[in-house]
Amino acid sequence: MYFGALNKEELDKIRKRINRIIHIPINESITEIFENLMIKYSLIHKIGIPDAIIAATAIHYSIPLYTLNKKDFYFIPDIILY
């Protein structure tokens, strides 16, 4: 998100908005799930690194994933799409 900032003012706005978001740390379990997703789906479904990290986190915490891009996750059986 910081990459899209055009100037320091925009960067500060982005930083303030990000600080309001709940941050979920990536732990060893999420890393293992991520690796398995990449091994299983990177060739067949072309899952990208960011999507695999997001999916692994949702699976680890058993939380539904809210997305408008269900096509990026529908093939993962352990994920709950909202």
PALOVEX-757231 format. One line per field, with one value per residue: residue number from 1; residue in one letter; x, y, z of N, C-alpha, C in turn. Coordinates in Angstrom, 2 decimals. Each point is the difference from the previous one (the first is absolute). Example, Ala and Ser with C-alpha at 12.3 -4.5 7.8 and 13.67 -1.06 7.14 Angstrom:
# residues 2
k <- [1,2];
r <- [A,S];
n_xx <- [13.19,-0.35];
n_yy <- [-5.69,1.05];
n_zz <- [7.80,-0.72];
ca_xx <- [-0.89,0.82];
ca_yy <- [1.19,1.19];
ca_zz <- [0.00,0.06];
c_xx <- [0.90,-0.77];
c_yy <- [1.20,1.09];
c_zz <- [0.00,0.73];
//
This chain:
# residues 82
k <- [1,2,3,4,5,6,7,8,9,10,11,12,13,14,15,16,17,18,19,20,21,22,23,24,25,26,27,28,29,30,31,32,33,34,35,36,37,38,39,40,41,42,43,44,45,46,47,48,49,50,51,52,53,54,55,56,57,58,59,60,61,62,63,64,65,66,67,68,69,70,71,72,73,74,75,76,77,78,79,80,81,82];
r <- [M,Y,F,G,A,L,N,K,E,E,L,D,K,I,R,K,R,I,N,R,I,I,H,I,P,I,N,E,S,I,T,E,I,F,E,N,L,M,I,K,Y,S,L,I,H,K,I,G,I,P,D,A,I,I,A,A,T,A,I,H,Y,S,I,P,L,Y,T,L,N,K,K,D,F,Y,F,I,P,D,I,I,L,Y];
n_xx <- [0.82,1.12,0.17,-1.31,0.63,-0.63,-0.26,0.69,-0.84,0.04,1.31,-0.10,-0.85,0.80,1.06,-0.73,-0.38,1.22,0.31,-1.11,0.76,-0.72,1.16,0.08,0.79,1.00,-0.46,0.62,-1.15,-0.15,1.26,-0.25,-1.13,0.64,1.02,-0.88,-0.57,1.19,0.37,-1.16,-0.01,1.31,0.11,-0.89,-0.04,1.31,-0.16,-0.21,1.18,-0.44,-0.61,1.12,0.63,-0.85,0.00,1.30,-0.04,-0.88,0.71,1.16,-0.58,-0.29,0.43,-1.23,0.24,-0.06,-0.50,0.34,1.12,-1.18,0.19,0.54,-1.15,-0.91,1.18,0.05,0.00,1.10,-0.23,-0.43,-0.67,0.08];
n_yy <- [-1.19,-0.08,-1.01,0.05,0.35,1.12,0.21,0.80,0.92,-0.54,-0.03,1.20,0.31,-0.61,0.54,1.09,-0.25,-0.31,1.02,0.23,-0.69,-1.06,-0.09,-0.98,-0.37,-0.16,-1.20,-0.93,-0.10,1.30,0.05,-1.01,0.59,1.15,-0.65,-0.64,1.18,0.53,-1.04,0.02,1.34,0.12,-1.26,-0.62,0.76,-0.04,-0.62,1.26,0.51,1.22,-0.57,-0.66,1.13,0.69,-0.94,-0.10,1.31,0.08,-0.92,0.56,1.17,-0.82,1.01,0.44,-0.23,1.29,-0.34,0.88,-0.66,-0.56,0.43,0.83,-0.42,-0.07,-0.23,0.82,-1.31,0.38,0.78,0.91,0.08,1.30];
n_zz <- [0.00,0.68,-0.82,0.18,1.10,-0.30,1.31,0.82,-0.46,-1.19,0.12,0.56,-0.99,-0.85,0.58,0.08,-1.23,-0.35,0.75,-0.68,-0.81,0.30,0.59,-0.88,0.99,-0.83,0.31,0.71,0.65,-0.03,0.36,0.82,0.40,0.07,0.54,0.74,0.21,0.17,0.73,0.63,0.10,0.17,-0.33,0.73,1.10,-0.06,1.19,0.32,0.28,-0.34,-1.04,-0.18,0.27,-0.74,-0.92,0.14,0.07,-0.99,-0.62,0.31,-0.18,-1.01,-0.75,-0.26,-1.26,0.24,-1.18,-0.88,0.29,0.05,-1.23,0.89,0.57,-0.94,-0.50,1.04,0.24,0.65,-1.04,0.86,-1.13,0.25];
ca_xx <- [-0.82,0.89,0.58,-0.85,-0.02,0.62,0.78,0.06,-1.35,-0.72,0.65,-0.49,-1.40,0.01,0.52,-1.05,-1.06,0.54,0.11,-1.32,-0.30,0.53,1.11,0.11,1.37,0.24,0.77,0.53,-1.11,-0.45,1.06,-0.14,-1.20,0.37,0.87,-0.81,-0.86,0.84,0.38,-1.18,-0.80,0.70,0.03,-1.34,-0.90,0.80,-0.20,1.11,0.50,-0.89,-1.25,0.30,0.19,-1.33,-0.74,0.61,-0.37,-1.42,-0.12,0.59,-0.86,-1.38,-0.86,-0.44,0.73,-0.86,0.69,-0.78,0.70,-0.14,0.72,1.37,0.03,-1.05,0.57,0.62,-1.11,-0.04,-0.28,-1.40,-0.15,-1.15];
ca_yy <- [1.19,1.16,0.17,0.85,1.38,0.95,0.98,-0.24,0.16,-1.25,-1.04,0.17,-0.45,-1.46,-0.51,0.16,-0.98,-1.34,-0.14,-0.33,-1.38,-1.03,-0.71,-1.39,-0.41,-1.26,-0.88,-1.20,-0.78,0.68,-0.21,-1.37,-0.05,0.76,-0.83,-1.07,0.59,0.32,-1.26,-0.65,0.81,1.01,-0.38,-0.29,1.16,1.23,0.82,0.90,0.03,0.71,-0.75,-1.19,0.45,0.35,-1.25,-0.75,0.68,-0.28,-1.42,-0.19,0.58,-0.46,1.17,0.14,0.97,0.88,0.39,0.17,-0.81,-1.40,-0.82,-0.19,-0.85,-1.01,-1.34,-0.39,-0.61,0.32,1.42,0.41,1.28,0.79];
ca_zz <- [0.00,0.03,-1.32,-0.82,0.48,-0.94,0.74,1.44,0.56,-0.26,0.79,1.37,0.03,-0.09,1.27,1.01,-0.27,0.28,1.46,0.53,-0.38,0.88,-0.61,0.41,-0.32,-0.69,0.88,-0.64,-0.54,-1.22,-0.99,-0.50,-0.84,-1.20,-0.84,-0.57,-1.03,-1.16,-0.64,-0.58,-0.93,-0.81,-1.41,-0.52,0.07,-0.05,1.20,0.25,1.38,0.92,0.19,0.80,1.38,0.49,0.17,1.10,1.24,0.23,0.37,1.34,1.03,-0.26,-0.20,-1.39,-0.81,-0.78,-1.22,-1.23,-0.99,0.39,-0.99,0.46,1.18,0.00,-0.13,1.27,0.73,1.43,0.23,0.05,-0.70,0.42];
c_xx <- [0.87,0.56,-0.81,-0.04,0.76,0.89,-0.06,-1.37,-0.82,0.57,-0.47,-1.44,-0.08,0.45,-1.06,-1.12,0.47,0.09,-1.35,-0.39,0.62,1.09,0.08,1.41,0.05,0.89,0.44,-1.09,-0.51,1.03,-0.09,-1.20,0.28,0.85,-0.79,-0.92,0.80,0.39,-1.18,-0.63,0.77,0.03,-1.41,-0.86,0.74,-0.24,1.25,0.39,-0.94,-1.30,0.24,0.23,-1.35,-0.80,0.53,-0.38,-1.46,-0.21,0.51,-0.94,-1.47,-0.97,-0.42,0.82,-1.00,0.78,-1.01,0.61,-0.05,0.75,1.44,0.11,-0.94,0.53,0.66,-1.10,-0.13,-0.40,-1.50,-0.09,-1.28,-0.48];
c_yy <- [1.26,0.32,0.97,1.46,0.91,1.02,-0.32,0.10,-1.28,-1.15,0.05,-0.46,-1.52,-0.60,0.09,-1.02,-1.42,-0.22,-0.33,-1.46,-0.95,-0.76,-1.41,-0.47,-1.34,-0.84,-1.25,-0.85,0.60,-0.20,-1.40,-0.15,0.71,-0.85,-1.11,0.52,0.31,-1.27,-0.59,0.81,0.98,-0.35,-0.15,1.27,1.34,0.90,0.84,-0.01,0.76,-0.77,-1.24,0.37,0.34,-1.26,-0.79,0.61,-0.28,-1.44,-0.22,0.47,-0.42,1.18,0.07,1.07,0.79,0.47,0.20,-0.82,-1.47,-0.92,-0.27,-1.02,-1.20,-1.43,-0.50,-0.56,0.42,1.45,0.26,1.37,0.66,0.80];
c_zz <- [0.00,-1.38,-0.85,0.42,-0.97,0.70,1.49,0.65,-0.20,0.81,1.45,0.14,-0.03,1.32,1.09,-0.19,0.33,1.51,0.64,-0.27,1.02,-0.75,0.58,-0.37,-0.72,0.91,-0.77,-0.64,-1.30,-1.11,-0.60,-0.92,-1.33,-0.94,-0.67,-1.11,-1.26,-0.75,-0.76,-1.14,-0.88,-1.48,-0.58,-0.08,-0.01,1.21,0.24,1.46,0.93,0.28,0.86,1.46,0.63,0.28,1.18,1.35,0.34,0.44,1.42,1.11,-0.14,-0.10,-1.46,-0.71,-0.82,-1.21,-1.13,-1.13,0.39,-0.95,0.43,1.13,-0.05,0.01,1.29,0.91,1.46,0.29,-0.04,-0.66,0.43,-1.17];
//
